[in-house]
Amino acid sequence: MFSNYLNDDILSVKRGNMTQSSYKQPVSVGIPLIAVGLLIFSSVVSAKGELRVCADPDNLPFSNRQHQGFENKIAAVLARYLHKKLSYYWLRQKQGFIRQTLGAEVCDVVIGVPYGYERVLSTQPYYRSGYVFVSAKRQHLRIDSFDDPILRQLKIGLHTIGNDGANSPPASALGRRGIVNNIVGYSMWGDSSVKNPQGQIIDAVAKGDIDVAIVWGPIGGFFAKKYAKALEITPAPSDAQMTSMPFAFDIAMCVRKGDTAFQEQLEKSITRKQRKIENILTEFNIPIFKLNTGSIPSKIAFDPVVNQKSQ
């Protein structure tokens, strides 16, 4: 869900042609400076009455335009608690997402990022998840290591990676062992005619097209829910050969660096509404791991999934 966040530069000042042209245009043909100031002031005031969320318009189970994702539901809970109008700026969560949303100041909060992501100011984490195996219950797979010989015999589904050169942790673990010829790639995106392309890899497991999918937990849990009697979900183990590459992540919300007042406001809201948030995660069948309480933010720039969010 999160490769889009890498290689992003948060802008310290608001970008846009209006800011640049206001210095170049003669006063005689431009809006009077006092009017410009009032316009800017009014936009700031109106933003204070809104919870402006940066989100992907078609990325279940996280978010979509119909507000059907669990991040949509969590945002709605926070907006009601803060007595703010909920609004969205929609953008596909690919490379450049943070720069074009928070960095451009068109919205103010992202509901799900890896805790401690260095280009933003994150809240304390509100859940933790990781990569999972999704397989048919009848297979009785018990994979405790990427060195398990069974992985060379199974047809394994992975979400394909974008053109930014990043690999998901499972793809890297399998690649280091030369397990490549039995990999089947599935797109995270598809074209506009494909409904919920993120879930096609889980459908493939249910139909028997592949033996096992290794996917980011929220995707696996959500799309496997309708196959609850036929499929099972188990955590993917971390790789002893790649100790610097995590397979599970604490997930937080984030705002622009320096926006500490808003960050603190969100943290208080998360604390007060933690039970409601947990209920939403349960409703969406999100695999929840124990939070790394007291741990320092990770400085590792790996994405859990390419979506959004991290493959």
Secondary structure, DSSP 8 states (H G I E B T S, - for coil): --GGGTT----SS--SHHHHHHHHS-GGGS--HHHHHHHHHHHHHHHHTEEEEEE-SEETTTEETTS-SHHHHHHHHHHHHHT-EEEEEE---STTHHHHTTTTTS--BEEEEETT-TTSEE----EEEEEEEEEEGGG------TT-GGGGTS-EEEE---TT----HHHHHHHHTT--TTEEEE-SS--TTSS-GGGHHHHHHHHTSSSEEEEEHHHHHHHHGGGTTTEEEEE----TT-TTS-SEEEEEEEE-TT-HHHHHHHHHHHHHTHHHHHHHHHHTT-------TT---------S-S-----
